[in-house]
Amino acid sequence: MARPVRVGNLVEVSGTAAADEQGNILGGDDYYEQTKAALRIIGEGLGQLGASLEHVVRTRVYLRDPGWWEDAGRAHGEVFGQIRPANTIVGVAGFVDPRILVEVEATAVVEES
């Protein structure tokens, strides 16, 4: 579940894992699939506040094992396509749930309503 917050024209999405509302991890034990799922969830969260992935200007991808950065980067590139947000990939010691391999944060800028 993505937790977006909008202040003016800025939307911040907190760390989002590939997990559904029941806590099931999406994408199994696969960095590529978990990254795609997390980004899809972020897109849904942005939609709740009148934004979309097209508005994303920055992402931060946290990986339990940074050696899988290419898989996460490939998923990121496929989901965003021609959209090219600034991106940072960081290795971390772990997450609250050990099944989580990836968490993604996003920043979007939209026109003020």
Biopython code that builds the backbone (N, CA, C, O; Angstrom):
import numpy as np
from Bio.PDB.StructureBuilder import StructureBuilder

atoms = [
    (1, "MET", "N", (0.838, -1.178, 0.000)),
    (1, "MET", "CA", (0.000, 0.000, 0.000)),
    (1, "MET", "C", (0.883, 1.242, 0.000)),
    (1, "MET", "O", (1.741, 1.386, 0.871)),
    (2, "ALA", "N", (0.690, 2.127, -0.949)),
    (2, "ALA", "CA", (1.431, 3.390, -1.021)),
    (2, "ALA", "C", (0.741, 4.407, -0.125)),
    (2, "ALA", "O", (-0.486, 4.451, -0.039)),
    (3, "ARG", "N", (1.545, 5.218, 0.536)),
    (3, "ARG", "CA", (0.986, 6.262, 1.388)),
    (3, "ARG", "C", (1.422, 7.619, 0.858)),
    (3, "ARG", "O", (2.443, 8.160, 1.283)),
    (4, "PRO", "N", (0.641, 8.169, -0.075)),
    (4, "PRO", "CA", (0.991, 9.471, -0.638)),
    (4, "PRO", "C", (0.450, 10.618, 0.209)),
    (4, "PRO", "O", (-0.610, 10.514, 0.826)),
    (5, "VAL", "N", (1.197, 11.701, 0.223)),
    (5, "VAL", "CA", (0.779, 12.925, 0.904)),
    (5, "VAL", "C", (0.981, 14.064, -0.081)),
    (5, "VAL", "O", (2.045, 14.188, -0.689)),
    (6, "ARG", "N", (-0.050, 14.901, -0.238)),
    (6, "ARG", "CA", (0.060, 16.046, -1.146)),
    (6, "ARG", "C", (0.042, 17.339, -0.346)),
    (6, "ARG", "O", (-0.823, 17.554, 0.503)),
    (7, "VAL", "N", (1.022, 18.198, -0.637)),
    (7, "VAL", "CA", (1.092, 19.537, -0.061)),
    (7, "VAL", "C", (1.302, 20.489, -1.231)),
    (7, "VAL", "O", (2.377, 20.513, -1.831)),
    (8, "GLY", "N", (0.279, 21.273, -1.555)),
    (8, "GLY", "CA", (0.374, 22.147, -2.724)),
    (8, "GLY", "C", (0.542, 21.317, -3.979)),
    (8, "GLY", "O", (-0.272, 20.441, -4.272)),
    (9, "ASN", "N", (1.604, 21.599, -4.719)),
    (9, "ASN", "CA", (1.825, 20.852, -5.961)),
    (9, "ASN", "C", (2.803, 19.689, -5.786)),
    (9, "ASN", "O", (3.176, 19.045, -6.767)),
    (10, "LEU", "N", (3.215, 19.417, -4.565)),
    (10, "LEU", "CA", (4.180, 18.355, -4.279)),
    (10, "LEU", "C", (3.473, 17.134, -3.699)),
    (10, "LEU", "O", (2.670, 17.249, -2.773)),
    (11, "VAL", "N", (3.782, 15.957, -4.258)),
    (11, "VAL", "CA", (3.256, 14.702, -3.724)),
    (11, "VAL", "C", (4.443, 13.833, -3.331)),
    (11, "VAL", "O", (5.320, 13.551, -4.148)),
    (12, "GLU", "N", (4.458, 13.417, -2.079)),
    (12, "GLU", "CA", (5.497, 12.515, -1.581)),
    (12, "GLU", "C", (4.855, 11.163, -1.300)),
    (12, "GLU", "O", (3.801, 11.083, -0.668)),
    (13, "VAL", "N", (5.501, 10.103, -1.774)),
    (13, "VAL", "CA", (5.019, 8.751, -1.506)),
    (13, "VAL", "C", (6.059, 8.062, -0.634)),
    (13, "VAL", "O", (7.227, 7.949, -1.007)),
    (14, "SER", "N", (5.619, 7.605, 0.530)),
    (14, "SER", "CA", (6.535, 6.958, 1.468)),
    (14, "SER", "C", (7.004, 5.610, 0.925)),
    (14, "SER", "O", (6.501, 5.121, -0.087)),
    (15, "GLY", "N", (7.970, 5.028, 1.615)),
    (15, "GLY", "CA", (8.517, 3.737, 1.207)),
    (15, "GLY", "C", (7.414, 2.730, 0.932)),
    (15, "GLY", "O", (6.591, 2.435, 1.799)),
    (16, "THR", "N", (7.409, 2.211, -0.279)),
    (16, "THR", "CA", (6.353, 1.317, -0.734)),
    (16, "THR", "C", (6.957, -0.008, -1.152)),
    (16, "THR", "O", (7.812, -0.068, -2.035)),
    (17, "ALA", "N", (6.504, -1.063, -0.509)),
    (17, "ALA", "CA", (6.958, -2.408, -0.855)),
    (17, "ALA", "C", (5.935, -3.060, -1.779)),
    (17, "ALA", "O", (4.833, -2.547, -1.971)),
    (18, "ALA", "N", (6.318, -4.183, -2.337)),
    (18, "ALA", "CA", (5.432, -4.949, -3.210)),
    (18, "ALA", "C", (4.535, -5.827, -2.347)),
    (18, "ALA", "O", (4.667, -7.051, -2.341)),
    (19, "ALA", "N", (3.625, -5.194, -1.622)),
    (19, "ALA", "CA", (2.728, -5.933, -0.733)),
    (19, "ALA", "C", (1.295, -5.469, -0.954)),
    (19, "ALA", "O", (1.032, -4.282, -1.144)),
    (20, "ASP", "N", (0.371, -6.431, -0.926)),
    (20, "ASP", "CA", (-1.033, -6.049, -1.052)),
    (20, "ASP", "C", (-1.597, -5.689, 0.323)),
    (20, "ASP", "O", (-0.888, -5.735, 1.328)),
    (21, "GLU", "N", (-2.869, -5.334, 0.352)),
    (21, "GLU", "CA", (-3.491, -4.871, 1.598)),
    (21, "GLU", "C", (-3.584, -5.962, 2.657)),
    (21, "GLU", "O", (-3.763, -5.658, 3.836)),
    (22, "GLN", "N", (-3.466, -7.223, 2.260)),
    (22, "GLN", "CA", (-3.493, -8.327, 3.215)),
    (22, "GLN", "C", (-2.087, -8.701, 3.696)),
    (22, "GLN", "O", (-1.924, -9.614, 4.506)),
    (23, "GLY", "N", (-1.081, -7.992, 3.195)),
    (23, "GLY", "CA", (0.294, -8.272, 3.599)),
    (23, "GLY", "C", (0.992, -9.330, 2.769)),
    (23, "GLY", "O", (2.112, -9.728, 3.088)),
    (24, "ASN", "N", (0.343, -9.792, 1.702)),
    (24, "ASN", "CA", (0.986, -10.754, 0.807)),
    (24, "ASN", "C", (2.049, -10.038, -0.010)),
    (24, "ASN", "O", (1.805, -8.952, -0.536)),
    (25, "ILE", "N", (3.224, -10.639, -0.117)),
    (25, "ILE", "CA", (4.303, -10.054, -0.908)),
    (25, "ILE", "C", (4.098, -10.435, -2.365)),
    (25, "ILE", "O", (3.953, -11.612, -2.696)),
    (26, "LEU", "N", (4.087, -9.433, -3.229)),
    (26, "LEU", "CA", (3.895, -9.629, -4.667)),
    (26, "LEU", "C", (5.257, -9.761, -5.334)),
    (26, "LEU", "O", (6.202, -9.067, -4.958)),
    (27, "GLY", "N", (5.364, -10.625, -6.296)),
    (27, "GLY", "CA", (6.615, -10.761, -7.029)),
    (27, "GLY", "C", (7.561, -11.800, -6.466)),
    (27, "GLY", "O", (8.680, -11.951, -6.956)),
    (28, "GLY", "N", (7.130, -12.515, -5.451)),
    (28, "GLY", "CA", (7.958, -13.591, -4.902)),
    (28, "GLY", "C", (9.329, -13.125, -4.461)),
    (28, "GLY", "O", (9.479, -12.028, -3.921)),
    (29, "ASP", "N", (10.321, -13.953, -4.690)),
    (29, "ASP", "CA", (11.699, -13.675, -4.279)),
    (29, "ASP", "C", (12.487, -13.127, -5.475)),
    (29, "ASP", "O", (13.578, -13.604, -5.787)),
    (30, "ASP", "N", (11.911, -12.114, -6.136)),
    (30, "ASP", "CA", (12.457, -11.606, -7.392)),
    (30, "ASP", "C", (12.523, -10.078, -7.339)),
    (30, "ASP", "O", (11.494, -9.410, -7.234)),
    (31, "TYR", "N", (13.729, -9.535, -7.412)),
    (31, "TYR", "CA", (13.913, -8.076, -7.322)),
    (31, "TYR", "C", (13.207, -7.341, -8.455)),
    (31, "TYR", "O", (12.595, -6.297, -8.231)),
    (32, "TYR", "N", (13.287, -7.873, -9.654)),
    (32, "TYR", "CA", (12.634, -7.257, -10.809)),
    (32, "TYR", "C", (11.122, -7.178, -10.591)),
    (32, "TYR", "O", (10.528, -6.111, -10.743)),
    (33, "GLU", "N", (10.503, -8.299, -10.236)),
    (33, "GLU", "CA", (9.048, -8.344, -10.068)),
    (33, "GLU", "C", (8.590, -7.511, -8.875)),
    (33, "GLU", "O", (7.560, -6.841, -8.950)),
    (34, "GLN", "N", (9.345, -7.544, -7.773)),
    (34, "GLN", "CA", (8.955, -6.725, -6.624)),
    (34, "GLN", "C", (9.061, -5.237, -6.947)),
    (34, "GLN", "O", (8.227, -4.447, -6.505)),
    (35, "THR", "N", (10.077, -4.852, -7.711)),
    (35, "THR", "CA", (10.211, -3.441, -8.089)),
    (35, "THR", "C", (9.038, -3.012, -8.959)),
    (35, "THR", "O", (8.446, -1.958, -8.725)),
    (36, "LYS", "N", (8.696, -3.823, -9.965)),
    (36, "LYS", "CA", (7.549, -3.496, -10.817)),
    (36, "LYS", "C", (6.269, -3.372, -10.000)),
    (36, "LYS", "O", (5.485, -2.446, -10.208)),
    (37, "ALA", "N", (6.058, -4.295, -9.079)),
    (37, "ALA", "CA", (4.840, -4.266, -8.268)),
    (37, "ALA", "C", (4.808, -3.034, -7.367)),
    (37, "ALA", "O", (3.765, -2.394, -7.232)),
    (38, "ALA", "N", (5.937, -2.697, -6.752)),
    (38, "ALA", "CA", (5.988, -1.507, -5.887)),
    (38, "ALA", "C", (5.682, -0.249, -6.694)),
    (38, "ALA", "O", (4.954, 0.625, -6.223)),
    (39, "LEU", "N", (6.225, -0.148, -7.892)),
    (39, "LEU", "CA", (5.974, 1.025, -8.729)),
    (39, "LEU", "C", (4.514, 1.089, -9.183)),
    (39, "LEU", "O", (3.944, 2.174, -9.290)),
    (40, "ARG", "N", (3.920, -0.057, -9.447)),
    (40, "ARG", "CA", (2.492, -0.084, -9.808)),
    (40, "ARG", "C", (1.654, 0.430, -8.634)),
    (40, "ARG", "O", (0.722, 1.211, -8.823)),
    (41, "ILE", "N", (1.993, -0.013, -7.428)),
    (41, "ILE", "CA", (1.274, 0.431, -6.231)),
    (41, "ILE", "C", (1.460, 1.937, -6.032)),
    (41, "ILE", "O", (0.519, 2.638, -5.662)),
    (42, "ILE", "N", (2.666, 2.427, -6.277)),
    (42, "ILE", "CA", (2.913, 3.873, -6.186)),
    (42, "ILE", "C", (2.035, 4.617, -7.187)),
    (42, "ILE", "O", (1.437, 5.638, -6.849)),
    (43, "GLY", "N", (1.956, 4.110, -8.415)),
    (43, "GLY", "CA", (1.101, 4.738, -9.424)),
    (43, "GLY", "C", (-0.346, 4.815, -8.974)),
    (43, "GLY", "O", (-1.014, 5.825, -9.197)),
    (44, "GLU", "N", (-0.840, 3.748, -8.337)),
    (44, "GLU", "CA", (-2.211, 3.749, -7.827)),
    (44, "GLU", "C", (-2.370, 4.789, -6.718)),
    (44, "GLU", "O", (-3.378, 5.493, -6.667)),
    (45, "GLY", "N", (-1.380, 4.885, -5.834)),
    (45, "GLY", "CA", (-1.434, 5.869, -4.753)),
    (45, "GLY", "C", (-1.415, 7.291, -5.279)),
    (45, "GLY", "O", (-2.135, 8.154, -4.778)),
    (46, "LEU", "N", (-0.595, 7.535, -6.285)),
    (46, "LEU", "CA", (-0.553, 8.864, -6.894)),
    (46, "LEU", "C", (-1.915, 9.227, -7.477)),
    (46, "LEU", "O", (-2.366, 10.367, -7.367)),
    (47, "GLY", "N", (-2.559, 8.248, -8.094)),
    (47, "GLY", "CA", (-3.869, 8.479, -8.689)),
    (47, "GLY", "C", (-4.907, 8.938, -7.676)),
    (47, "GLY", "O", (-5.825, 9.681, -8.022)),
    (48, "GLN", "N", (-4.769, 8.503, -6.432)),
    (48, "GLN", "CA", (-5.702, 8.920, -5.377)),
    (48, "GLN", "C", (-5.630, 10.423, -5.122)),
    (48, "GLN", "O", (-6.576, 11.018, -4.607)),
    (49, "LEU", "N", (-4.497, 11.034, -5.487)),
    (49, "LEU", "CA", (-4.299, 12.462, -5.222)),
    (49, "LEU", "C", (-4.191, 13.286, -6.499)),
    (49, "LEU", "O", (-3.655, 14.394, -6.485)),
    (50, "GLY", "N", (-4.699, 12.745, -7.601)),
    (50, "GLY", "CA", (-4.719, 13.494, -8.848)),
    (50, "GLY", "C", (-3.394, 13.558, -9.572)),
    (50, "GLY", "O", (-3.168, 14.458, -10.381)),
    (51, "ALA", "N", (-2.514, 12.612, -9.289)),
    (51, "ALA", "CA", (-1.207, 12.572, -9.952)),
    (51, "ALA", "C", (-1.055, 11.221, -10.644)),
    (51, "ALA", "O", (-1.923, 10.355, -10.538)),
    (52, "SER", "N", (0.055, 11.055, -11.351)),
    (52, "SER", "CA", (0.353, 9.789, -12.012)),
    (52, "SER", "C", (1.867, 9.626, -12.079)),
    (52, "SER", "O", (2.615, 10.511, -11.663)),
    (53, "LEU", "N", (2.307, 8.498, -12.601)),
    (53, "LEU", "CA", (3.749, 8.276, -12.748)),
    (53, "LEU", "C", (4.391, 9.338, -13.637)),
    (53, "LEU", "O", (5.581, 9.622, -13.500)),
    (54, "GLU", "N", (3.613, 9.927, -14.545)),
    (54, "GLU", "CA", (4.148, 10.982, -15.414)),
    (54, "GLU", "C", (4.596, 12.206, -14.627)),
    (54, "GLU", "O", (5.405, 12.995, -15.115)),
    (55, "HIS", "N", (4.081, 12.369, -13.423)),
    (55, "HIS", "CA", (4.427, 13.519, -12.588)),
    (55, "HIS", "C", (5.639, 13.264, -11.692)),
    (55, "HIS", "O", (6.117, 14.180, -11.024)),
    (56, "VAL", "N", (6.135, 12.038, -11.672)),
    (56, "VAL", "CA", (7.242, 11.689, -10.772)),
    (56, "VAL", "C", (8.535, 12.329, -11.264)),
    (56, "VAL", "O", (8.912, 12.192, -12.428)),
    (57, "VAL", "N", (9.204, 13.028, -10.357)),
    (57, "VAL", "CA", (10.472, 13.685, -10.686)),
    (57, "VAL", "C", (11.653, 13.048, -9.960)),
    (57, "VAL", "O", (12.805, 13.309, -10.306)),
    (58, "ARG", "N", (11.375, 12.207, -8.948)),
    (58, "ARG", "CA", (12.454, 11.603, -8.172)),
    (58, "ARG", "C", (11.980, 10.292, -7.566)),
    (58, "ARG", "O", (10.861, 10.195, -7.061)),
    (59, "THR", "N", (12.855, 9.270, -7.624)),
    (59, "THR", "CA", (12.593, 8.015, -6.926)),
    (59, "THR", "C", (13.829, 7.618, -6.136)),
    (59, "THR", "O", (14.959, 7.968, -6.477)),
    (60, "ARG", "N", (13.571, 6.877, -5.072)),
    (60, "ARG", "CA", (14.634, 6.276, -4.279)),
    (60, "ARG", "C", (14.278, 4.804, -4.142)),
    (60, "ARG", "O", (13.204, 4.460, -3.649)),
    (61, "VAL", "N", (15.179, 3.944, -4.579)),
    (61, "VAL", "CA", (14.934, 2.504, -4.551)),
    (61, "VAL", "C", (15.878, 1.894, -3.518)),
    (61, "VAL", "O", (17.098, 2.019, -3.621)),
    (62, "TYR", "N", (15.300, 1.240, -2.534)),
    (62, "TYR", "CA", (16.074, 0.604, -1.468)),
    (62, "TYR", "C", (16.066, -0.904, -1.699)),
    (62, "TYR", "O", (15.003, -1.512, -1.828)),
    (63, "LEU", "N", (17.252, -1.503, -1.749)),
    (63, "LEU", "CA", (17.385, -2.930, -2.025)),
    (63, "LEU", "C", (18.040, -3.643, -0.851)),
    (63, "LEU", "O", (19.032, -3.167, -0.297)),
    (64, "ARG", "N", (17.480, -4.782, -0.479)),
    (64, "ARG", "CA", (18.092, -5.583, 0.583)),
    (64, "ARG", "C", (19.472, -6.074, 0.158)),
    (64, "ARG", "O", (20.381, -6.169, 0.983)),
    (65, "ASP", "N", (19.628, -6.383, -1.116)),
    (65, "ASP", "CA", (20.930, -6.780, -1.659)),
    (65, "ASP", "C", (21.206, -5.897, -2.876)),
    (65, "ASP", "O", (20.606, -6.095, -3.933)),
    (66, "PRO", "N", (22.119, -4.912, -2.733)),
    (66, "PRO", "CA", (22.362, -3.990, -3.845)),
    (66, "PRO", "C", (22.968, -4.657, -5.075)),
    (66, "PRO", "O", (23.048, -4.036, -6.134)),
    (67, "GLY", "N", (23.390, -5.895, -4.953)),
    (67, "GLY", "CA", (23.900, -6.619, -6.110)),
    (67, "GLY", "C", (22.840, -6.847, -7.182)),
    (67, "GLY", "O", (23.164, -7.183, -8.321)),
    (68, "TRP", "N", (21.583, -6.664, -6.817)),
    (68, "TRP", "CA", (20.473, -6.843, -7.759)),
    (68, "TRP", "C", (20.024, -5.527, -8.377)),
    (68, "TRP", "O", (18.907, -5.432, -8.886)),
    (69, "TRP", "N", (20.876, -4.517, -8.340)),
    (69, "TRP", "CA", (20.497, -3.190, -8.833)),
    (69, "TRP", "C", (20.091, -3.211, -10.305)),
    (69, "TRP", "O", (19.223, -2.440, -10.716)),
    (70, "GLU", "N", (20.709, -4.085, -11.106)),
    (70, "GLU", "CA", (20.361, -4.107, -12.534)),
    (70, "GLU", "C", (18.920, -4.566, -12.749)),
    (70, "GLU", "O", (18.216, -4.014, -13.594)),
    (71, "ASP", "N", (18.476, -5.567, -11.993)),
    (71, "ASP", "CA", (17.096, -6.036, -12.126)),
    (71, "ASP", "C", (16.115, -4.945, -11.703)),
    (71, "ASP", "O", (15.115, -4.702, -12.378)),
    (72, "ALA", "N", (16.411, -4.294, -10.584)),
    (72, "ALA", "CA", (15.544, -3.204, -10.117)),
    (72, "ALA", "C", (15.555, -2.052, -11.118)),
    (72, "ALA", "O", (14.511, -1.467, -11.407)),
    (73, "GLY", "N", (16.724, -1.729, -11.643)),
    (73, "GLY", "CA", (16.838, -0.649, -12.620)),
    (73, "GLY", "C", (16.098, -0.956, -13.912)),
    (73, "GLY", "O", (15.492, -0.070, -14.515)),
    (74, "ARG", "N", (16.149, -2.221, -14.336)),
    (74, "ARG", "CA", (15.428, -2.619, -15.553)),
    (74, "ARG", "C", (13.923, -2.462, -15.349)),
    (74, "ARG", "O", (13.225, -1.946, -16.222)),
    (75, "ALA", "N", (13.425, -2.909, -14.195)),
    (75, "ALA", "CA", (11.993, -2.760, -13.907)),
    (75, "ALA", "C", (11.607, -1.287, -13.858)),
    (75, "ALA", "O", (10.569, -0.895, -14.392)),
    (76, "HIS", "N", (12.437, -0.476, -13.221)),
    (76, "HIS", "CA", (12.200, 0.970, -13.119)),
    (76, "HIS", "C", (12.098, 1.575, -14.518)),
    (76, "HIS", "O", (11.175, 2.337, -14.805)),
    (77, "GLY", "N", (13.046, 1.235, -15.380)),
    (77, "GLY", "CA", (13.054, 1.763, -16.740)),
    (77, "GLY", "C", (11.846, 1.327, -17.545)),
    (77, "GLY", "O", (11.290, 2.113, -18.312)),
    (78, "GLU", "N", (11.434, 0.076, -17.376)),
    (78, "GLU", "CA", (10.271, -0.418, -18.113)),
    (78, "GLU", "C", (8.982, 0.253, -17.648)),
    (78, "GLU", "O", (8.130, 0.599, -18.467)),
    (79, "VAL", "N", (8.837, 0.434, -16.350)),
    (79, "VAL", "CA", (7.610, 1.049, -15.833)),
    (79, "VAL", "C", (7.529, 2.516, -16.239)),
    (79, "VAL", "O", (6.467, 2.995, -16.634)),
    (80, "PHE", "N", (8.646, 3.228, -16.141)),
    (80, "PHE", "CA", (8.614, 4.662, -16.437)),
    (80, "PHE", "C", (8.743, 4.961, -17.925)),
    (80, "PHE", "O", (8.318, 6.031, -18.360)),
    (81, "GLY", "N", (9.304, 4.072, -18.711)),
    (81, "GLY", "CA", (9.427, 4.299, -20.147)),
    (81, "GLY", "C", (10.168, 5.582, -20.462)),
    (81, "GLY", "O", (11.329, 5.743, -20.085)),
    (82, "GLN", "N", (9.496, 6.505, -21.160)),
    (82, "GLN", "CA", (10.117, 7.767, -21.556)),
    (82, "GLN", "C", (10.230, 8.772, -20.405)),
    (82, "GLN", "O", (10.925, 9.781, -20.523)),
    (83, "ILE", "N", (9.553, 8.494, -19.310)),
    (83, "ILE", "CA", (9.658, 9.358, -18.126)),
    (83, "ILE", "C", (10.994, 9.046, -17.472)),
    (83, "ILE", "O", (11.308, 7.879, -17.242)),
    (84, "ARG", "N", (11.767, 10.045, -17.174)),
    (84, "ARG", "CA", (13.103, 9.817, -16.620)),
    (84, "ARG", "C", (13.291, 10.573, -15.307)),
    (84, "ARG", "O", (13.976, 11.595, -15.275)),
    (85, "PRO", "N", (12.684, 10.076, -14.216)),
    (85, "PRO", "CA", (12.892, 10.758, -12.940)),
    (85, "PRO", "C", (14.319, 10.556, -12.444)),
    (85, "PRO", "O", (14.961, 9.554, -12.758)),
    (86, "ALA", "N", (14.805, 11.518, -11.667)),
    (86, "ALA", "CA", (16.079, 11.311, -10.983)),
    (86, "ALA", "C", (15.899, 10.084, -10.094)),
    (86, "ALA", "O", (14.829, 9.888, -9.517)),
    (87, "ASN", "N", (16.933, 9.261, -9.980)),
    (87, "ASN", "CA", (16.790, 8.010, -9.246)),
    (87, "ASN", "C", (18.055, 7.714, -8.458)),
    (87, "ASN", "O", (19.168, 7.921, -8.942)),
    (88, "THR", "N", (17.869, 7.231, -7.250)),
    (88, "THR", "CA", (18.975, 6.761, -6.427)),
    (88, "THR", "C", (18.650, 5.349, -5.980)),
    (88, "THR", "O", (17.525, 5.066, -5.568)),
    (89, "ILE", "N", (19.638, 4.456, -6.060)),
    (89, "ILE", "CA", (19.481, 3.091, -5.561)),
    (89, "ILE", "C", (20.411, 2.928, -4.369)),
    (89, "ILE", "O", (21.599, 3.241, -4.443)),
    (90, "VAL", "N", (19.849, 2.431, -3.264)),
    (90, "VAL", "CA", (20.595, 2.304, -2.016)),
    (90, "VAL", "C", (20.451, 0.885, -1.480)),
    (90, "VAL", "O", (19.357, 0.322, -1.494)),
    (91, "GLY", "N", (21.546, 0.309, -1.011)),
    (91, "GLY", "CA", (21.497, -0.982, -0.338)),
    (91, "GLY", "C", (21.202, -0.779, 1.138)),
    (91, "GLY", "O", (21.747, 0.129, 1.767)),
    (92, "VAL", "N", (20.338, -1.625, 1.694)),
    (92, "VAL", "CA", (19.974, -1.527, 3.111)),
    (92, "VAL", "C", (20.152, -2.893, 3.783)),
    (92, "VAL", "O", (20.236, -3.921, 3.111)),
    (93, "ALA", "N", (20.208, -2.885, 5.105)),
    (93, "ALA", "CA", (20.398, -4.125, 5.863)),
    (93, "ALA", "C", (19.163, -5.020, 5.826)),
    (93, "ALA", "O", (19.283, -6.240, 5.945)),
    (94, "GLY", "N", (18.001, -4.442, 5.667)),
    (94, "GLY", "CA", (16.779, -5.234, 5.624)),
    (94, "GLY", "C", (15.563, -4.362, 5.828)),
    (94, "GLY", "O", (15.666, -3.144, 5.972)),
    (95, "PHE", "N", (14.399, -5.008, 5.838)),
    (95, "PHE", "CA", (13.126, -4.323, 6.013)),
    (95, "PHE", "C", (12.362, -4.965, 7.163)),
    (95, "PHE", "O", (12.788, -5.989, 7.698)),
    (96, "VAL", "N", (11.251, -4.375, 7.541)),
    (96, "VAL", "CA", (10.447, -4.887, 8.648)),
    (96, "VAL", "C", (10.043, -6.342, 8.403)),
    (96, "VAL", "O", (10.084, -7.168, 9.316)),
    (97, "ASP", "N", (9.656, -6.643, 7.176)),
    (97, "ASP", "CA", (9.279, -8.006, 6.792)),
    (97, "ASP", "C", (10.434, -8.590, 5.979)),
    (97, "ASP", "O", (10.797, -8.019, 4.951)),
    (98, "PRO", "N", (11.019, -9.701, 6.404)),
    (98, "PRO", "CA", (12.174, -10.253, 5.688)),
    (98, "PRO", "C", (11.879, -10.730, 4.268)),
    (98, "PRO", "O", (12.812, -10.988, 3.508)),
    (99, "ARG", "N", (10.608, -10.853, 3.893)),
    (99, "ARG", "CA", (10.264, -11.242, 2.520)),
    (99, "ARG", "C", (10.394, -10.079, 1.553)),
    (99, "ARG", "O", (10.442, -10.274, 0.338)),
    (100, "ILE", "N", (10.450, -8.867, 2.094)),
    (100, "ILE", "CA", (10.557, -7.675, 1.250)),
    (100, "ILE", "C", (11.990, -7.528, 0.772)),
    (100, "ILE", "O", (12.925, -7.525, 1.573)),
    (101, "LEU", "N", (12.158, -7.408, -0.530)),
    (101, "LEU", "CA", (13.469, -7.217, -1.143)),
    (101, "LEU", "C", (13.692, -5.775, -1.560)),
    (101, "LEU", "O", (14.830, -5.312, -1.636)),
    (102, "VAL", "N", (12.595, -5.058, -1.834)),
    (102, "VAL", "CA", (12.654, -3.726, -2.440)),
    (102, "VAL", "C", (11.618, -2.811, -1.784)),
    (102, "VAL", "O", (10.498, -3.232, -1.494)),
    (103, "GLU", "N", (12.003, -1.570, -1.557)),
    (103, "GLU", "CA", (11.050, -0.509, -1.223)),
    (103, "GLU", "C", (11.379, 0.679, -2.106)),
    (103, "GLU", "O", (12.545, 0.940, -2.403)),
    (104, "VAL", "N", (10.350, 1.398, -2.523)),
    (104, "VAL", "CA", (10.541, 2.553, -3.392)),
    (104, "VAL", "C", (9.817, 3.755, -2.792)),
    (104, "VAL", "O", (8.680, 3.640, -2.335)),
    (105, "GLU", "N", (10.486, 4.910, -2.800)),
    (105, "GLU", "CA", (9.872, 6.191, -2.454)),
    (105, "GLU", "C", (9.804, 7.017, -3.730)),
    (105, "GLU", "O", (10.624, 6.845, -4.632)),
    (106, "ALA", "N", (8.831, 7.908, -3.803)),
    (106, "ALA", "CA", (8.701, 8.744, -4.997)),
    (106, "ALA", "C", (8.274, 10.156, -4.622)),
    (106, "ALA", "O", (7.573, 10.379, -3.635)),
    (107, "THR", "N", (8.720, 11.099, -5.443)),
    (107, "THR", "CA", (8.312, 12.495, -5.341)),
    (107, "THR", "C", (7.719, 12.895, -6.684)),
    (107, "THR", "O", (8.320, 12.662, -7.732)),
    (108, "ALA", "N", (6.540, 13.497, -6.645)),
    (108, "ALA", "CA", (5.885, 13.957, -7.871)),
    (108, "ALA", "C", (5.537, 15.433, -7.727)),
    (108, "ALA", "O", (5.312, 15.931, -6.624)),
    (109, "VAL", "N", (5.499, 16.113, -8.856)),
    (109, "VAL", "CA", (5.102, 17.520, -8.895)),
    (109, "VAL", "C", (3.934, 17.633, -9.866)),
    (109, "VAL", "O", (4.026, 17.223, -11.023)),
    (110, "VAL", "N", (2.826, 18.198, -9.371)),
    (110, "VAL", "CA", (1.625, 18.365, -10.187)),
    (110, "VAL", "C", (1.222, 19.829, -10.187)),
    (110, "VAL", "O", (1.691, 20.617, -9.366)),
    (111, "GLU", "N", (0.352, 20.181, -11.113)),
    (111, "GLU", "CA", (-0.166, 21.551, -11.120)),
    (111, "GLU", "C", (-1.063, 21.732, -9.915)),
    (111, "GLU", "O", (-1.831, 20.838, -9.562)),
    (112, "GLU", "N", (-0.965, 22.889, -9.285)),
    (112, "GLU", "CA", (-1.817, 23.149, -8.123)),
    (112, "GLU", "C", (-3.261, 23.245, -8.567)),
    (112, "GLU", "O", (-3.579, 23.810, -9.614)),
    (113, "SER", "N", (-4.138, 22.669, -7.732)),
    (113, "SER", "CA", (-5.568, 22.689, -8.084)),
    (113, "SER", "C", (-6.283, 23.804, -7.368)),
    (113, "SER", "O", (-7.489, 23.975, -7.541)),
]
sb = StructureBuilder()
sb.init_structure("model")
sb.init_model(0)
sb.init_chain("A")
sb.init_seg("    ")
for serial, (resi, resn, name, xyz) in enumerate(atoms, 1):
    if name == "N":
        sb.init_residue(resn, " ", resi, " ")
    sb.init_atom(name, np.array(xyz, "f"), 0.0, 1.0, " ", f" {name:<3s}", serial, name[0])
structure = sb.get_structure()
